[in-house]
């Protein structure tokens, strides 16, 4: 199985021990510029301040973010009846995309010791039941 993420730091530690990963860094400015060029179709009416050079200055984005920002900005502009896509539309979309990223859980989202204990006990019980089923099947065979 092959999958990708830009948020390897969000992997569960147990998961990390079971997979190999290859780090692909986020694109640098020149790569971002090329990605923006490829995702801004010539048919899309752009304001004069929208350039791939200017957009490439936005850091911490990958190709998927750029593609999604173009689609998001174009859709929002169309819904508002705008005839032209402005730089602010694209920058706003990028900020929404960045804000929506999954980050490490805050302390308020972590399990309490009691919740952790209950879950651990449930897992142990389920594993014990599975072991008993396996032993029963082995004896029947």
N, CA, C and O atoms as CSV, one atom per row, in Angstrom:
chain,resi,resn,atom,element,x,y,z
A,1,UNK,N,N,0.847,-1.154,0.000
A,1,UNK,CA,C,0.000,0.000,0.000
A,1,UNK,C,C,0.908,1.237,0.000
A,1,UNK,O,O,1.913,1.286,0.708
A,2,UNK,N,N,0.542,2.194,-0.780
A,2,UNK,CA,C,1.281,3.453,-0.815
A,2,UNK,C,C,0.288,4.571,-0.516
A,2,UNK,O,O,-0.799,4.613,-1.093
A,3,UNK,N,N,0.659,5.460,0.372
A,3,UNK,CA,C,-0.147,6.635,0.648
A,3,UNK,C,C,0.788,7.769,0.967
A,3,UNK,O,O,1.980,7.569,1.198
A,4,UNK,N,N,0.235,8.963,0.976
A,4,UNK,CA,C,1.104,10.115,1.206
A,4,UNK,C,C,0.456,11.094,2.175
A,4,UNK,O,O,-0.763,11.130,2.342
A,5,UNK,N,N,1.320,11.887,2.807
A,5,UNK,CA,C,0.848,12.937,3.703
A,5,UNK,C,C,1.926,13.994,3.831
A,5,UNK,O,O,3.116,13.707,3.700
A,6,UNK,N,N,1.504,15.195,4.084
A,6,UNK,CA,C,2.434,16.275,4.401
A,6,UNK,C,C,2.494,16.474,5.910
A,6,UNK,O,O,3.221,17.337,6.403
A,7,UNK,N,N,1.735,15.681,6.629
A,7,UNK,CA,C,1.636,15.857,8.073
A,7,UNK,C,C,2.106,14.601,8.799
A,7,UNK,O,O,1.404,14.061,9.654
A,8,UNK,N,N,3.300,14.149,8.444
A,8,UNK,CA,C,3.845,12.939,9.040
A,8,UNK,C,C,3.934,13.051,10.559
A,8,UNK,O,O,3.883,12.041,11.262
A,9,UNK,N,N,4.067,14.263,11.061
A,9,UNK,CA,C,4.156,14.453,12.510
A,9,UNK,C,C,2.855,14.091,13.214
A,9,UNK,O,O,2.836,13.954,14.437
A,10,UNK,N,N,1.779,13.936,12.469
A,10,UNK,CA,C,0.502,13.569,13.071
A,10,UNK,C,C,0.265,12.057,13.096
A,10,UNK,O,O,-0.769,11.597,13.582
A,11,UNK,N,N,1.220,11.289,12.574
A,11,UNK,CA,C,1.090,9.836,12.647
A,11,UNK,C,C,1.069,9.404,14.104
A,11,UNK,O,O,1.757,9.977,14.949
A,12,UNK,N,N,0.291,8.412,14.375
A,12,UNK,CA,C,0.288,7.757,15.672
A,12,UNK,C,C,1.630,7.037,15.806
A,12,UNK,O,O,2.117,6.452,14.839
A,13,UNK,N,N,2.228,7.075,16.989
A,13,UNK,CA,C,3.546,6.473,17.196
A,13,UNK,C,C,3.529,4.975,16.893
A,13,UNK,O,O,4.488,4.450,16.327
A,14,UNK,N,N,2.467,4.292,17.257
A,14,UNK,CA,C,2.378,2.860,16.979
A,14,UNK,C,C,2.318,2.611,15.469
A,14,UNK,O,O,2.906,1.652,14.969
A,15,UNK,N,N,1.622,3.457,14.767
A,15,UNK,CA,C,1.526,3.341,13.310
A,15,UNK,C,C,2.898,3.536,12.679
A,15,UNK,O,O,3.271,2.802,11.763
A,16,UNK,N,N,3.647,4.515,13.160
A,16,UNK,CA,C,4.966,4.807,12.610
A,16,UNK,C,C,5.898,3.612,12.669
A,16,UNK,O,O,6.752,3.450,11.798
A,17,UNK,N,N,5.745,2.773,13.686
A,17,UNK,CA,C,6.641,1.633,13.820
A,17,UNK,C,C,6.333,0.547,12.803
A,17,UNK,O,O,7.126,-0.380,12.637
A,18,UNK,N,N,5.213,0.640,12.127
A,18,UNK,CA,C,4.792,-0.399,11.197
A,18,UNK,C,C,4.930,-0.005,9.728
A,18,UNK,O,O,4.659,-0.817,8.843
A,19,UNK,N,N,5.337,1.201,9.468
A,19,UNK,CA,C,5.444,1.654,8.081
A,19,UNK,C,C,6.811,2.268,7.824
A,19,UNK,O,O,7.513,2.689,8.743
A,20,UNK,N,N,7.156,2.304,6.577
A,20,UNK,CA,C,8.349,3.017,6.144
A,20,UNK,C,C,7.856,4.267,5.437
A,20,UNK,O,O,6.857,4.229,4.719
A,21,UNK,N,N,8.541,5.348,5.635
A,21,UNK,CA,C,8.106,6.539,4.911
A,21,UNK,C,C,9.296,7.217,4.264
A,21,UNK,O,O,10.435,7.122,4.720
A,22,UNK,N,N,8.985,7.892,3.200
A,22,UNK,CA,C,9.962,8.672,2.463
A,22,UNK,C,C,9.528,10.117,2.567
A,22,UNK,O,O,8.377,10.450,2.285
A,23,UNK,N,N,10.432,10.958,2.965
A,23,UNK,CA,C,10.093,12.363,3.138
A,23,UNK,C,C,10.203,13.106,1.808
A,23,UNK,O,O,11.267,13.149,1.190
A,24,UNK,N,N,9.101,13.681,1.386
A,24,UNK,CA,C,9.087,14.572,0.246
A,24,UNK,C,C,8.817,15.959,0.797
A,24,UNK,O,O,7.701,16.245,1.232
A,25,UNK,N,N,9.816,16.821,0.786
A,25,UNK,CA,C,9.615,18.154,1.360
A,25,UNK,C,C,8.606,18.962,0.545
A,25,UNK,O,O,8.362,18.686,-0.629
A,26,UNK,N,N,8.038,19.950,1.192
A,26,UNK,CA,C,7.123,20.848,0.480
A,26,UNK,C,C,7.890,21.557,-0.626
A,26,UNK,O,O,9.097,21.768,-0.509
A,27,UNK,N,N,7.202,21.923,-1.693
A,27,UNK,CA,C,7.895,22.564,-2.812
A,27,UNK,C,C,8.494,23.921,-2.424
A,27,UNK,O,O,7.924,24.672,-1.633
A,28,UNK,N,N,9.659,24.205,-3.007
A,28,UNK,CA,C,10.269,25.511,-2.771
A,28,UNK,C,C,9.574,26.555,-3.659
A,28,UNK,O,O,8.644,26.236,-4.400
A,29,UNK,N,N,10.037,27.783,-3.571
A,29,UNK,CA,C,9.372,28.886,-4.271
A,29,UNK,C,C,9.283,28.660,-5.784
A,29,UNK,O,O,8.234,28.894,-6.383
A,30,UNK,N,N,10.365,28.214,-6.396
A,30,UNK,CA,C,10.321,28.015,-7.855
A,30,UNK,C,C,9.365,26.890,-8.233
A,30,UNK,O,O,8.672,26.978,-9.247
A,31,UNK,N,N,9.323,25.837,-7.426
A,31,UNK,CA,C,8.368,24.745,-7.686
A,31,UNK,C,C,6.935,25.217,-7.485
A,31,UNK,O,O,6.050,24.894,-8.277
A,32,UNK,N,N,6.708,25.989,-6.413
A,32,UNK,CA,C,5.351,26.509,-6.171
A,32,UNK,C,C,4.905,27.380,-7.341
A,32,UNK,O,O,3.745,27.328,-7.750
A,33,UNK,N,N,5.813,28.169,-7.873
A,33,UNK,CA,C,5.465,29.039,-9.001
A,33,UNK,C,C,5.003,28.202,-10.199
A,33,UNK,O,O,4.009,28.527,-10.849
A,34,UNK,N,N,5.730,27.134,-10.474
A,34,UNK,CA,C,5.356,26.263,-11.592
A,34,UNK,C,C,4.018,25.574,-11.324
A,34,UNK,O,O,3.193,25.437,-12.227
A,35,UNK,N,N,3.810,25.148,-10.095
A,35,UNK,CA,C,2.535,24.502,-9.748
A,35,UNK,C,C,1.381,25.485,-9.908
A,35,UNK,O,O,0.336,25.124,-10.449
A,36,UNK,N,N,1.554,26.720,-9.446
A,36,UNK,CA,C,0.507,27.730,-9.622
A,36,UNK,C,C,0.229,27.947,-11.109
A,36,UNK,O,O,-0.932,28.037,-11.509
A,37,UNK,N,N,1.269,28.032,-11.926
A,37,UNK,CA,C,1.090,28.222,-13.380
A,37,UNK,C,C,0.227,27.110,-13.958
A,37,UNK,O,O,-0.678,27.358,-14.755
A,38,UNK,N,N,0.517,25.895,-13.550
A,38,UNK,CA,C,-0.195,24.744,-14.107
A,38,UNK,C,C,-1.642,24.660,-13.637
A,38,UNK,O,O,-2.478,24.058,-14.311
A,39,UNK,N,N,-1.940,25.251,-12.499
A,39,UNK,CA,C,-3.304,25.162,-11.959
A,39,UNK,C,C,-4.156,26.395,-12.222
A,39,UNK,O,O,-5.339,26.408,-11.882
A,40,UNK,N,N,-3.589,27.413,-12.811
A,40,UNK,CA,C,-4.371,28.603,-13.172
A,40,UNK,C,C,-4.637,28.571,-14.671
A,40,UNK,O,O,-3.806,29.025,-15.457
A,41,UNK,N,N,-5.796,28.035,-15.079
A,41,UNK,CA,C,-6.080,27.908,-16.515
A,41,UNK,C,C,-6.171,29.280,-17.190
A,41,UNK,O,O,-6.603,30.261,-16.585
A,42,UNK,N,N,-5.763,29.320,-18.430
A,42,UNK,CA,C,-5.787,30.597,-19.167
A,42,UNK,C,C,-7.205,31.123,-19.336
A,42,UNK,O,O,-7.394,32.328,-19.504
A,43,UNK,N,N,-8.200,30.254,-19.297
A,43,UNK,CA,C,-9.596,30.682,-19.438
A,43,UNK,C,C,-10.133,31.353,-18.174
A,43,UNK,O,O,-11.177,32.004,-18.216
A,44,UNK,N,N,-9.435,31.202,-17.064
A,44,UNK,CA,C,-9.889,31.764,-15.795
A,44,UNK,C,C,-9.566,33.258,-15.770
A,44,UNK,O,O,-8.395,33.635,-15.819
A,45,UNK,N,N,-10.590,34.112,-15.694
A,45,UNK,CA,C,-10.317,35.552,-15.689
A,45,UNK,C,C,-9.685,35.997,-14.368
A,45,UNK,O,O,-10.301,35.903,-13.307
A,46,UNK,N,N,-8.442,36.484,-14.456
A,46,UNK,CA,C,-7.684,36.867,-13.277
A,46,UNK,C,C,-7.458,38.374,-13.231
A,46,UNK,O,O,-7.287,39.019,-14.265
A,47,UNK,N,N,-7.460,38.921,-12.024
A,47,UNK,CA,C,-7.106,40.327,-11.834
A,47,UNK,C,C,-5.625,40.485,-12.185
A,47,UNK,O,O,-4.871,39.512,-12.178
A,48,UNK,N,N,-5.227,41.694,-12.484
A,48,UNK,CA,C,-3.839,41.936,-12.910
A,48,UNK,C,C,-2.832,41.634,-11.809
A,48,UNK,O,O,-1.670,41.349,-12.100
A,49,UNK,N,N,-3.258,41.691,-10.547
A,49,UNK,CA,C,-2.307,41.421,-9.460
A,49,UNK,C,C,-2.122,39.932,-9.188
A,49,UNK,O,O,-1.315,39.564,-8.334
A,50,UNK,N,N,-2.850,39.065,-9.894
A,50,UNK,CA,C,-2.707,37.622,-9.713
A,50,UNK,C,C,-1.612,37.127,-10.647
A,50,UNK,O,O,-1.779,37.081,-11.866
A,51,UNK,N,N,-0.493,36.758,-10.045
A,51,UNK,CA,C,0.620,36.200,-10.820
A,51,UNK,C,C,1.146,34.972,-10.091
A,51,UNK,O,O,1.065,34.869,-8.867
A,52,UNK,N,N,1.681,34.056,-10.865
A,52,UNK,CA,C,2.261,32.856,-10.238
A,52,UNK,C,C,3.455,33.246,-9.378
A,52,UNK,O,O,3.741,32.588,-8.377
A,53,UNK,N,N,4.151,34.311,-9.760
A,53,UNK,CA,C,5.290,34.784,-8.961
A,53,UNK,C,C,4.831,35.237,-7.577
A,53,UNK,O,O,5.433,34.881,-6.564
A,54,UNK,N,N,3.767,36.021,-7.548
A,54,UNK,CA,C,3.249,36.527,-6.270
A,54,UNK,C,C,2.698,35.382,-5.423
A,54,UNK,O,O,2.950,35.326,-4.220
A,55,UNK,N,N,1.958,34.482,-6.036
A,55,UNK,CA,C,1.367,33.358,-5.307
A,55,UNK,C,C,2.436,32.402,-4.780
A,55,UNK,O,O,2.259,31.791,-3.726
A,56,UNK,N,N,3.549,32.272,-5.515
A,56,UNK,CA,C,4.628,31.376,-5.093
A,56,UNK,C,C,5.286,31.845,-3.806
A,56,UNK,O,O,6.003,31.074,-3.167
A,57,UNK,N,N,5.059,33.081,-3.415
A,57,UNK,CA,C,5.619,33.594,-2.165
A,57,UNK,C,C,4.941,32.973,-0.941
A,57,UNK,O,O,5.497,32.990,0.157
A,58,UNK,N,N,3.757,32.435,-1.132
A,58,UNK,CA,C,3.032,31.795,-0.031
A,58,UNK,C,C,3.721,30.479,0.292
A,58,UNK,O,O,3.806,29.589,-0.555
A,59,UNK,N,N,4.208,30.361,1.508
A,59,UNK,CA,C,4.942,29.164,1.920
A,59,UNK,C,C,4.017,28.163,2.611
A,59,UNK,O,O,2.857,28.450,2.905
A,60,UNK,N,N,4.574,26.982,2.858
A,60,UNK,CA,C,3.879,25.933,3.584
A,60,UNK,C,C,2.638,25.434,2.844
A,60,UNK,O,O,1.597,25.180,3.450
A,61,UNK,N,N,2.771,25.300,1.526
A,61,UNK,CA,C,1.688,24.736,0.717
A,61,UNK,C,C,2.273,23.694,-0.234
A,61,UNK,O,O,3.422,23.792,-0.665
A,62,UNK,N,N,1.462,22.712,-0.543
A,62,UNK,CA,C,1.865,21.675,-1.490
A,62,UNK,C,C,1.003,21.803,-2.744
A,62,UNK,O,O,0.125,22.664,-2.816
A,63,UNK,N,N,1.250,20.965,-3.707
A,63,UNK,CA,C,0.479,21.005,-4.950
A,63,UNK,C,C,-1.007,20.810,-4.732
A,63,UNK,O,O,-1.826,21.470,-5.371
A,64,UNK,N,N,-1.356,19.912,-3.838
A,64,UNK,CA,C,-2.778,19.678,-3.539
A,64,UNK,C,C,-3.420,20.929,-2.964
A,64,UNK,O,O,-4.544,21.277,-3.327
A,65,UNK,N,N,-2.707,21.611,-2.064
A,65,UNK,CA,C,-3.235,22.852,-1.483
A,65,UNK,C,C,-3.478,23.893,-2.575
A,65,UNK,O,O,-4.503,24.575,-2.580
A,66,UNK,N,N,-2.530,24.006,-3.490
A,66,UNK,CA,C,-2.644,24.985,-4.578
A,66,UNK,C,C,-3.825,24.652,-5.471
A,66,UNK,O,O,-4.629,25.526,-5.796
A,67,UNK,N,N,-3.932,23.389,-5.870
A,67,UNK,CA,C,-5.063,22.965,-6.710
A,67,UNK,C,C,-6.385,23.265,-6.006
A,67,UNK,O,O,-7.300,23.832,-6.603
A,68,UNK,N,N,-6.478,22.884,-4.749
A,68,UNK,CA,C,-7.716,23.105,-3.997
A,68,UNK,C,C,-8.009,24.586,-3.800
A,68,UNK,O,O,-9.171,24.990,-3.791
A,69,UNK,N,N,-6.973,25.397,-3.642
A,69,UNK,CA,C,-7.174,26.840,-3.479
A,69,UNK,C,C,-7.748,27.455,-4.745
A,69,UNK,O,O,-8.631,28.309,-4.673
A,70,UNK,N,N,-7.260,27.036,-5.892
A,70,UNK,CA,C,-7.778,27.565,-7.166
A,70,UNK,C,C,-9.245,27.185,-7.321
A,70,UNK,O,O,-10.074,28.024,-7.673
A,71,UNK,N,N,-9.562,25.934,-7.062
A,71,UNK,CA,C,-10.955,25.482,-7.189
A,71,UNK,C,C,-11.848,26.212,-6.190
A,71,UNK,O,O,-12.915,26.707,-6.552
A,72,UNK,N,N,-11.409,26.277,-4.931
A,72,UNK,CA,C,-12.191,26.936,-3.882
A,72,UNK,C,C,-12.418,28.416,-4.211
A,72,UNK,O,O,-13.541,28.913,-4.123
A,73,UNK,N,N,-11.357,29.101,-4.584
A,73,UNK,CA,C,-11.475,30.536,-4.883
A,73,UNK,C,C,-12.395,30.768,-6.075
A,73,UNK,O,O,-13.223,31.679,-6.056
A,74,UNK,N,N,-12.252,29.951,-7.103
A,74,UNK,CA,C,-13.095,30.108,-8.297
A,74,UNK,C,C,-14.565,29.851,-7.970
A,74,UNK,O,O,-15.444,30.583,-8.425
A,75,UNK,N,N,-14.824,28.824,-7.192
A,75,UNK,CA,C,-16.210,28.506,-6.820
A,75,UNK,C,C,-16.821,29.610,-5.967
A,75,UNK,O,O,-17.964,30.010,-6.193
A,76,UNK,N,N,-16.070,30.103,-4.993
A,76,UNK,CA,C,-16.585,31.173,-4.132
A,76,UNK,C,C,-16.825,32.453,-4.928
A,76,UNK,O,O,-17.828,33.138,-4.728
A,77,UNK,N,N,-15.905,32.769,-5.824
A,77,UNK,CA,C,-16.069,33.970,-6.653
A,77,UNK,C,C,-17.305,33.836,-7.539
A,77,UNK,O,O,-18.073,34.786,-7.685
A,78,UNK,N,N,-17.496,32.656,-8.129
A,78,UNK,CA,C,-18.662,32.426,-8.990
A,78,UNK,C,C,-19.961,32.547,-8.195
A,78,UNK,O,O,-20.932,33.128,-8.680
A,79,UNK,N,N,-19.985,32.010,-6.990
A,79,UNK,CA,C,-21.187,32.105,-6.157
A,79,UNK,C,C,-21.529,33.546,-5.815
A,79,UNK,O,O,-22.696,33.903,-5.653
A,80,UNK,N,N,-20.483,34.374,-5.707
A,80,UNK,CA,C,-20.699,35.797,-5.395
A,80,UNK,C,C,-20.998,36.615,-6.649
A,80,UNK,O,O,-21.254,37.816,-6.565
A,81,UNK,N,N,-20.965,35.963,-7.810
A,81,UNK,CA,C,-21.237,36.650,-9.060
A,81,UNK,C,C,-20.065,37.498,-9.551
A,81,UNK,O,O,-20.242,38.384,-10.388
A,82,UNK,N,N,-18.876,37.228,-9.033
A,82,UNK,CA,C,-17.695,37.982,-9.460
A,82,UNK,C,C,-17.299,37.549,-10.864
A,82,UNK,O,O,-17.400,36.372,-11.210
A,83,UNK,N,N,-16.854,38.490,-11.658
A,83,UNK,CA,C,-16.448,38.202,-13.032
A,83,UNK,C,C,-14.949,37.946,-13.145
A,83,UNK,O,O,-14.468,37.492,-14.183
A,84,UNK,N,N,-14.216,38.238,-12.079
A,84,UNK,CA,C,-12.764,38.124,-12.115
A,84,UNK,C,C,-12.266,37.591,-10.771
A,84,UNK,O,O,-12.810,37.921,-9.717
A,85,UNK,N,N,-11.240,36.774,-10.828
A,85,UNK,CA,C,-10.664,36.198,-9.616
A,85,UNK,C,C,-9.516,37.100,-9.157
A,85,UNK,O,O,-8.586,37.386,-9.911
A,86,UNK,N,N,-9.606,37.530,-7.920
A,86,UNK,CA,C,-8.605,38.447,-7.385
A,86,UNK,C,C,-7.587,37.702,-6.528
A,86,UNK,O,O,-7.837,36.590,-6.062
A,87,UNK,N,N,-6.436,38.337,-6.333
A,87,UNK,CA,C,-5.384,37.765,-5.509
A,87,UNK,C,C,-5.915,37.444,-4.114
A,87,UNK,O,O,-5.599,36.392,-3.558
A,88,UNK,N,N,-6.702,38.323,-3.557
A,88,UNK,CA,C,-7.244,38.106,-2.212
A,88,UNK,C,C,-8.124,36.858,-2.158
A,88,UNK,O,O,-8.170,36.181,-1.131
A,89,UNK,N,N,-8.822,36.546,-3.252
A,89,UNK,CA,C,-9.645,35.328,-3.291
A,89,UNK,C,C,-8.767,34.089,-3.115
A,89,UNK,O,O,-9.094,33.183,-2.349
A,90,UNK,N,N,-7.658,34.068,-3.831
A,90,UNK,CA,C,-6.750,32.921,-3.761
A,90,UNK,C,C,-6.047,32.846,-2.408
A,90,UNK,O,O,-5.910,31.768,-1.831
A,91,UNK,N,N,-5.608,33.987,-1.914
A,91,UNK,CA,C,-4.927,34.006,-0.617
A,91,UNK,C,C,-5.870,33.592,0.507
A,91,UNK,O,O,-5.474,32.877,1.428
A,92,UNK,N,N,-7.119,34.046,0.428
A,92,UNK,CA,C,-8.119,33.644,1.430
A,92,UNK,C,C,-8.358,32.133,1.384
A,92,UNK,O,O,-8.498,31.489,2.424
A,93,UNK,N,N,-8.401,31.580,0.187
A,93,UNK,CA,C,-8.605,30.133,0.047
A,93,UNK,C,C,-7.438,29.362,0.637
A,93,UNK,O,O,-7.633,28.356,1.319
A,94,UNK,N,N,-6.231,29.830,0.377
A,94,UNK,CA,C,-5.043,29.175,0.946
A,94,UNK,C,C,-5.113,29.204,2.467
A,94,UNK,O,O,-4.825,28.201,3.120
A,95,UNK,N,N,-5.491,30.334,3.031
A,95,UNK,CA,C,-5.572,30.433,4.496
A,95,UNK,C,C,-6.628,29.493,5.057
A,95,UNK,O,O,-6.421,28.892,6.111
A,96,UNK,N,N,-7.765,29.355,4.365
A,96,UNK,CA,C,-8.801,28.409,4.818
A,96,UNK,C,C,-8.270,26.977,4.781
A,96,UNK,O,O,-8.526,26.185,5.687
A,97,UNK,N,N,-7.532,26.661,3.725
A,97,UNK,CA,C,-6.982,25.312,3.586
A,97,UNK,C,C,-5.971,25.041,4.693
A,97,UNK,O,O,-5.987,23.971,5.302
A,98,UNK,N,N,-5.106,25.990,4.951
A,98,UNK,CA,C,-4.116,25.817,6.021
A,98,UNK,C,C,-4.799,25.666,7.380
A,98,UNK,O,O,-4.387,24.843,8.198
A,99,UNK,N,N,-5.836,26.457,7.618
A,99,UNK,CA,C,-6.537,26.407,8.906
A,99,UNK,C,C,-7.267,25.081,9.101
A,99,UNK,O,O,-7.484,24.649,10.233
A,100,UNK,N,N,-7.642,24.441,8.006
A,100,UNK,CA,C,-8.410,23.197,8.096
A,100,UNK,C,C,-7.528,21.968,8.291
A,100,UNK,O,O,-8.034,20.867,8.506
A,101,UNK,N,N,-6.233,22.148,8.219
A,101,UNK,CA,C,-5.335,21.006,8.383
A,101,UNK,C,C,-5.494,20.390,9.763
A,101,UNK,O,O,-5.767,21.081,10.744
A,102,UNK,N,N,-5.320,19.092,9.815
A,102,UNK,CA,C,-5.384,18.368,11.083
A,102,UNK,C,C,-4.052,18.562,11.786
A,102,UNK,O,O,-2.995,18.295,11.215
A,103,UNK,N,N,-4.106,19.024,13.010
A,103,UNK,CA,C,-2.898,19.219,13.800
A,103,UNK,C,C,-2.941,18.338,15.030
A,103,UNK,O,O,-3.947,17.682,15.303
A,104,UNK,N,N,-1.849,18.327,15.771
A,104,UNK,CA,C,-1.813,17.541,16.996
A,104,UNK,C,C,-2.994,17.900,17.875
A,104,UNK,O,O,-3.431,19.049,17.913
A,105,UNK,N,N,-3.498,16.914,18.572
A,105,UNK,CA,C,-4.640,17.147,19.456
A,105,UNK,C,C,-4.221,18.023,20.622
A,105,UNK,O,O,-3.120,17.910,21.160
A,106,UNK,N,N,-5.128,18.887,20.984
A,106,UNK,CA,C,-4.866,19.712,22.162
A,106,UNK,C,C,-5.112,18.869,23.400
A,106,UNK,O,O,-5.704,17.793,23.322
A,107,UNK,N,N,-4.659,19.358,24.532
A,107,UNK,CA,C,-4.847,18.616,25.776
A,107,UNK,C,C,-6.314,18.319,26.057
A,107,UNK,O,O,-6.641,17.292,26.652
A,108,UNK,N,N,-7.208,19.228,25.623
A,108,UNK,CA,C,-8.629,19.024,25.889
A,108,UNK,C,C,-9.196,17.854,25.087
A,108,UNK,O,O,-10.238,17.310,25.453
A,109,UNK,N,N,-8.523,17.453,23.988
A,109,UNK,CA,C,-9.008,16.352,23.177
A,109,UNK,C,C,-8.399,15.020,23.582
A,109,UNK,O,O,-8.844,13.976,23.104
A,110,UNK,N,N,-7.396,15.026,24.446
A,110,UNK,CA,C,-6.754,13.791,24.861
A,110,UNK,C,C,-7.634,13.063,25.870
A,110,UNK,O,O,-8.447,13.670,26.568
A,111,UNK,N,N,-7.453,11.761,25.926
A,111,UNK,CA,C,-8.239,10.957,26.856
A,111,UNK,C,C,-7.778,11.194,28.286
A,111,UNK,O,O,-6.595,11.391,28.561
A,112,UNK,N,N,-8.750,11.168,29.184
A,112,UNK,CA,C,-8.408,11.248,30.609
A,112,UNK,C,C,-7.835,9.895,31.021
A,112,UNK,O,O,-8.036,8.907,30.314
A,113,UNK,N,N,-7.128,9.828,32.148
A,113,UNK,CA,C,-6.609,8.527,32.608
A,113,UNK,C,C,-7.722,7.491,32.785
A,113,UNK,O,O,-7.524,6.310,32.499
A,114,UNK,N,N,-8.885,7.931,33.253
A,114,UNK,CA,C,-10.009,7.002,33.435
A,114,UNK,C,C,-10.494,6.467,32.076
A,114,UNK,O,O,-10.762,5.275,31.928
A,115,UNK,N,N,-10.600,7.368,31.092
A,115,UNK,CA,C,-11.039,6.936,29.761
A,115,UNK,C,C,-10.021,5.979,29.149
A,115,UNK,O,O,-10.381,4.973,28.537
A,116,UNK,N,N,-8.750,6.310,29.325
A,116,UNK,CA,C,-7.691,5.453,28.811
A,116,UNK,C,C,-7.771,4.063,29.444
A,116,UNK,O,O,-7.632,3.054,28.754
A,117,UNK,N,N,-7.999,4.016,30.773
A,117,UNK,CA,C,-8.107,2.743,31.479
A,117,UNK,C,C,-9.280,1.930,30.942
A,117,UNK,O,O,-9.135,0.739,30.668
A,118,UNK,N,N,-10.452,2.571,30.787
A,118,UNK,CA,C,-11.637,1.870,30.293
A,118,UNK,C,C,-11.391,1.287,28.907
A,118,UNK,O,O,-11.757,0.144,28.632
A,119,UNK,N,N,-10.778,2.065,28.049
A,119,UNK,CA,C,-10.510,1.588,26.690
A,119,UNK,C,C,-9.512,0.445,26.711
A,119,UNK,O,O,-9.678,-0.544,25.997
A,120,UNK,N,N,-8.477,0.580,27.529
A,120,UNK,CA,C,-7.484,-0.487,27.650
A,120,UNK,C,C,-8.137,-1.780,28.111
A,120,UNK,O,O,-7.835,-2.852,27.588
A,121,UNK,N,N,-9.026,-1.682,29.081
A,121,UNK,CA,C,-9.723,-2.871,29.579
A,121,UNK,C,C,-10.602,-3.488,28.499
A,121,UNK,O,O,-10.656,-4.711,28.371
A,122,UNK,N,N,-11.282,-2.667,27.731
A,122,UNK,CA,C,-12.122,-3.183,26.643
A,122,UNK,C,C,-11.286,-3.892,25.593
A,122,UNK,O,O,-11.674,-4.948,25.094
A,123,UNK,N,N,-10.142,-3.317,25.258
A,123,UNK,CA,C,-9.258,-3.943,24.273
A,123,UNK,C,C,-8.735,-5.274,24.802
A,123,UNK,O,O,-8.710,-6.267,24.075
A,124,UNK,N,N,-8.318,-5.296,26.066
A,124,UNK,CA,C,-7.837,-6.544,26.664
A,124,UNK,C,C,-8.925,-7.615,26.635
A,124,UNK,O,O,-8.659,-8.772,26.310
A,125,UNK,N,N,-10.151,-7.218,26.976
A,125,UNK,CA,C,-11.264,-8.175,26.984
A,125,UNK,C,C,-11.530,-8.696,25.572
A,125,UNK,O,O,-11.757,-9.891,25.383
A,126,UNK,N,N,-11.503,-7.817,24.599
A,126,UNK,CA,C,-11.736,-8.239,23.218
A,126,UNK,C,C,-10.640,-9.181,22.747
A,126,UNK,O,O,-10.925,-10.168,22.069
A,127,UNK,N,N,-9.392,-8.894,23.094
A,127,UNK,CA,C,-8.280,-9.775,22.716
A,127,UNK,C,C,-8.389,-11.126,23.407
A,127,UNK,O,O,-8.099,-12.165,22.812
A,128,UNK,N,N,-8.807,-11.104,24.660
A,128,UNK,CA,C,-8.983,-12.340,25.416
A,128,UNK,C,C,-10.082,-13.189,24.775
A,128,UNK,O,O,-9.928,-14.402,24.631
A,129,UNK,N,N,-11.193,-12.548,24.389
A,129,UNK,CA,C,-12.287,-13.268,23.724
A,129,UNK,C,C,-11.817,-13.872,22.413
A,129,UNK,O,O,-12.154,-15.012,22.095
A,130,UNK,N,N,-11.035,-13.108,21.647
A,130,UNK,CA,C,-10.531,-13.596,20.368
A,130,UNK,C,C,-9.609,-14.797,20.581
A,130,UNK,O,O,-9.655,-15.765,19.823
A,131,UNK,N,N,-8.773,-14.725,21.617
A,131,UNK,CA,C,-7.863,-15.831,21.932
A,131,UNK,C,C,-8.656,-17.072,22.309
A,131,UNK,O,O,-8.319,-18.178,21.885
A,132,UNK,N,N,-9.712,-16.897,23.107
A,132,UNK,CA,C,-10.540,-18.038,23.507
A,132,UNK,C,C,-11.229,-18.658,22.291
A,132,UNK,O,O,-11.317,-19.882,22.190
A,133,UNK,N,N,-11.713,-17.834,21.377
A,133,UNK,CA,C,-12.345,-18.342,20.143
A,133,UNK,C,C,-11.347,-19.133,19.327
A,133,UNK,O,O,-11.678,-20.194,18.798
A,134,UNK,N,N,-10.138,-18.633,19.220
A,134,UNK,CA,C,-9.085,-19.313,18.452
A,134,UNK,C,C,-8.763,-20.654,19.082
A,134,UNK,O,O,-8.623,-21.659,18.384
A,135,UNK,N,N,-8.643,-20.669,20.418
A,135,UNK,CA,C,-8.349,-21.927,21.116
A,135,UNK,C,C,-9.472,-22.940,20.924
A,135,UNK,O,O,-9.216,-24.131,20.750
A,136,UNK,N,N,-10.702,-22.471,20.956
A,136,UNK,CA,C,-11.853,-23.365,20.770
A,136,UNK,C,C,-11.843,-23.947,19.368
A,136,UNK,O,O,-12.086,-25.141,19.197
A,137,UNK,N,N,-11.563,-23.122,18.357
A,137,UNK,CA,C,-11.505,-23.592,16.980
A,137,UNK,C,C,-10.362,-24.585,16.797
A,137,UNK,O,O,-10.514,-25.577,16.083
A,138,UNK,N,N,-9.233,-24.332,17.426
A,138,UNK,CA,C,-8.092,-25.235,17.335
A,138,UNK,C,C,-8.435,-26.601,17.919
A,138,UNK,O,O,-8.055,-27.631,17.361
A,139,UNK,N,N,-9.153,-26.611,19.040
A,139,UNK,CA,C,-9.524,-27.895,19.668
A,139,UNK,C,C,-10.526,-28.650,18.821
A,139,UNK,O,O,-10.496,-29.880,18.783
A,140,UNK,N,N,-11.421,-27.935,18.134
A,140,UNK,CA,C,-12.412,-28.584,17.280
A,140,UNK,C,C,-11.789,-29.192,16.027
A,140,UNK,O,O,-12.292,-30.175,15.482
A,141,UNK,N,N,-10.708,-28.602,15.590
A,141,UNK,CA,C,-10.053,-29.106,14.372
A,141,UNK,C,C,-9.134,-30.221,14.767
A,141,UNK,O,O,-8.470,-30.806,13.911
